Amino acid sequence: MKKHFDYIVVGGGISGCVLSYTLMKYGASVLMFDLPKENKSSAVAAGLWNPVVLKRMKKVWMADEMMAELHTVYPDMERWTGSEFFDPIAIRRVFHNAGEQNTWIELCDAPAFSPYLEDSISPLPEGVVGAFESGQMKGTGRLNVLGFMEAMHAALRKEESFREERFDWNAVVRDSEGVDYKDVRAHAVISCEGAQMALGKESLAQDGFSPVKGEVIRVKLDKPLKNECIHQKHFMLSEENMEVTVGATYAWDGFDKGPTKEKKQELEEHVSKVWKGSSKTLDHKCGVRPATKDRRPLVGPHSLAHTWIFGGMGSRAVLMAPYLAKVLVEHFMYGTELIEECLPKRFH
Ligand SMILES: Cc1cc2nc3c(=O)[nH]c(=O)nc-3n(C[C@H](O)[C@H](O)[C@H](O)COP(=O)(O)OP(=O)(O)OC[C@H]3O[C@@H](n4cnc5c(N)ncnc54)[C@H](O)[C@@H]3O)c2cc1C
């Protein structure tokens, strides 16, 4: 006899974890397949969430809805897993010129921005170098992504809802009611395979991705940095033991090359420019962001029957996944509308 699950979720990165939790919250049963050791994006993500694109001082698409959902979902997931991974911290924007400082002051009073920007300009923290002062964001923070994924995988394992194995799309048999997969029967299968949908030969194929490689370094400073994230072209995120994560870089090729000397040098030069003291690089990692050609996520039905996609969140999965998971799951449960701009069929 086959084991019945409502949904098979393929991929246990940020997208798959948030979606699985949301499905269960709405009463559905889930079986997740994941290869945690092969994860190259969530596993290196700094985990920051921020509703404003700091370079251009523009709000992220649907930022208000996403911020509201995020502040409910991750704390709920902490309670469900019995682990801590949600860490609200300020992001500090260091201004490069007087114009940026003036824009900040103007936006502080604008209703769309006032929930997210502190209305005073503040001096740079001890040890940080910059010609101008800085502004601090409100409601921002970081998710400890590795801890989050480990906690979710462990909680799913306890419910016999997690399999650490490669999902073989060739073994899916579709009929009018749902899918069979080896010993499992489900209503539908949802791909949360990240950039593998564009780069991997064994994942579900989907058009519209434009993957972006990113690299980060972990650095030990000679003095502690306050628990916050300093944004000054690159970010410098405070960690334990006087360490900081510095990143991230952007590249549209070299996905198989691993971490590169050039990007390491770019990040180390950044640290030497913005930090007064000395520093030592401890670690250097890379990953591939599942970005799309039009910078909108991919959430909706795939062209194959009973097959769905949840991903394409580029460099903002922490911010976007909770709200988008709610939209998809409410569509499954109540037949509510999906978001037109996110439908995968736009790339068919
Ligand atoms: C350097 C860097 C820094 C970043 N910083 C941030 C940040 O601060 N904040 C933020 O929000 N985002 C950040 N991102 C982006 C973030 O990492 C991605 O948006 C996010 O991780 C995507 O998650 P995902 O679950 O969609 O995909 P992934 O993390 O790629 O997860 C997909 C999972 O599916 C598994 N898988 C694939 N195929 C199969 C299969 N056939 N069978 C079983 N398992 C399978 C993989 O092993 C993997 O575990 C950063 C990215 C990089 C590279």
The ligand as an SDF file (V2000), in Angstrom:
LIG
                    3D

 53 58  0  0  0  0  0  0  0  0999 V2000
   26.2630   34.8230   -1.0950 C   0  0  0  0  0  0  0  0  0  0  0  0
   24.7770   34.8840   -0.9470 C   0  0  0  0  0  0  0  0  0  0  0  0
   24.2200   35.6670    0.0500 C   0  0  0  0  0  0  0  0  0  0  0  0
   22.8250   35.7250    0.1930 C   0  0  0  0  0  0  0  0  0  0  0  0
   22.2810   36.4770    1.2090 N   0  0  0  0  0  0  0  0  0  0  0  0
   20.9370   36.5070    1.3560 C   0  0  0  0  0  0  0  0  0  0  0  0
   20.3550   37.2570    2.4090 C   0  0  0  0  0  0  0  0  0  0  0  0
   21.0360   37.8880    3.2050 O   0  0  0  0  0  0  0  0  0  0  0  0
   18.9860   37.2600    2.5170 N   0  0  0  0  0  0  0  0  0  0  0  0
   18.1800   36.5490    1.6370 C   0  0  0  0  0  0  0  0  0  0  0  0
   16.9450   36.5730    1.7700 O   0  0  0  0  0  0  0  0  0  0  0  0
   18.7310   35.8180    0.6300 N   0  0  0  0  0  0  0  0  0  0  0  0
   20.0670   35.7960    0.4710 C   0  0  0  0  0  0  0  0  0  0  0  0
   20.6110   35.0710   -0.5450 N   0  0  0  0  0  0  0  0  0  0  0  0
   19.7000   34.4180   -1.5000 C   0  0  0  0  0  0  0  0  0  0  0  0
   19.1680   33.1230   -0.8860 C   0  0  0  0  0  0  0  0  0  0  0  0
   20.2570   32.2970   -0.6220 O   0  0  0  0  0  0  0  0  0  0  0  0
   18.1850   32.4670   -1.8550 C   0  0  0  0  0  0  0  0  0  0  0  0
   17.1440   33.3550   -2.2110 O   0  0  0  0  0  0  0  0  0  0  0  0
   17.5590   31.2480   -1.1720 C   0  0  0  0  0  0  0  0  0  0  0  0
   18.5160   30.4970   -0.5150 O   0  0  0  0  0  0  0  0  0  0  0  0
   16.8410   30.3760   -2.1530 C   0  0  0  0  0  0  0  0  0  0  0  0
   16.2900   29.3220   -1.4180 O   0  0  0  0  0  0  0  0  0  0  0  0
   15.5910   28.1110   -2.1220 P   0  0  0  0  0  0  0  0  0  0  0  0
   15.0470   27.2600   -1.0400 O   0  0  0  0  0  0  0  0  0  0  0  0
   14.6350   28.6100   -3.1680 O   0  0  0  0  0  0  0  0  0  0  0  0
   16.7490   27.3510   -2.9280 O   0  0  0  0  0  0  0  0  0  0  0  0
   18.0330   26.5650   -2.3690 P   0  0  0  0  0  0  0  0  0  0  0  0
   18.5850   27.1620   -1.1560 O   0  0  0  0  0  0  0  0  0  0  0  0
   18.9450   26.3970   -3.5370 O   0  0  0  0  0  0  0  0  0  0  0  0
   17.4490   25.1480   -1.9450 O   0  0  0  0  0  0  0  0  0  0  0  0
   17.1220   24.1530   -2.8710 C   0  0  0  0  0  0  0  0  0  0  0  0
   17.2970   22.8140   -2.1970 C   0  0  0  0  0  0  0  0  0  0  0  0
   16.7630   21.8070   -3.0390 O   0  0  0  0  0  0  0  0  0  0  0  0
   17.6070   20.6810   -3.0010 C   0  0  0  0  0  0  0  0  0  0  0  0
   17.3520   19.9310   -4.2390 N   0  0  0  0  0  0  0  0  0  0  0  0
   17.4710   20.3680   -5.5100 C   0  0  0  0  0  0  0  0  0  0  0  0
   17.0920   19.3930   -6.3610 N   0  0  0  0  0  0  0  0  0  0  0  0
   16.7150   18.3340   -5.5930 C   0  0  0  0  0  0  0  0  0  0  0  0
   16.2090   17.0180   -5.8830 C   0  0  0  0  0  0  0  0  0  0  0  0
   16.0000   16.6020   -7.1390 N   0  0  0  0  0  0  0  0  0  0  0  0
   15.9370   16.1650   -4.8560 N   0  0  0  0  0  0  0  0  0  0  0  0
   16.1120   16.5820   -3.5530 C   0  0  0  0  0  0  0  0  0  0  0  0
   16.5740   17.8110   -3.2360 N   0  0  0  0  0  0  0  0  0  0  0  0
   16.8650   18.6560   -4.2360 C   0  0  0  0  0  0  0  0  0  0  0  0
   19.0160   21.2900   -2.9190 C   0  0  0  0  0  0  0  0  0  0  0  0
   19.9510   20.3490   -2.4370 O   0  0  0  0  0  0  0  0  0  0  0  0
   18.7580   22.4380   -1.9400 C   0  0  0  0  0  0  0  0  0  0  0  0
   18.9250   21.9920   -0.6080 O   0  0  0  0  0  0  0  0  0  0  0  0
   21.9950   34.9870   -0.7090 C   0  0  0  0  0  0  0  0  0  0  0  0
   22.5660   34.1920   -1.6850 C   0  0  0  0  0  0  0  0  0  0  0  0
   23.9490   34.1420   -1.8280 C   0  0  0  0  0  0  0  0  0  0  0  0
   24.5300   33.2580   -2.8900 C   0  0  0  0  0  0  0  0  0  0  0  0
  1  2  1  0
  2  3  1  0
  2 52  2  0
  3  4  2  0
  4  5  1  0
  4 50  1  0
  5  6  2  0
  6  7  1  0
  6 13  1  0
  7  8  2  0
  7  9  1  0
  9 10  1  0
 10 11  2  0
 10 12  1  0
 12 13  2  0
 13 14  1  0
 14 15  1  0
 14 50  1  0
 15 16  1  0
 16 17  1  0
 16 18  1  0
 18 19  1  0
 18 20  1  0
 20 21  1  0
 20 22  1  0
 22 23  1  0
 23 24  1  0
 24 25  2  0
 24 26  1  0
 24 27  1  0
 27 28  1  0
 28 29  2  0
 28 30  1  0
 28 31  1  0
 31 32  1  0
 32 33  1  0
 33 34  1  0
 33 48  1  0
 34 35  1  0
 35 36  1  0
 35 46  1  0
 36 37  1  0
 36 45  1  0
 37 38  2  0
 38 39  1  0
 39 40  1  0
 39 45  2  0
 40 41  1  0
 40 42  2  0
 42 43  1  0
 43 44  2  0
 44 45  1  0
 46 47  1  0
 46 48  1  0
 48 49  1  0
 50 51  2  0
 51 52  1  0
 52 53  1  0
M  END
$$$$
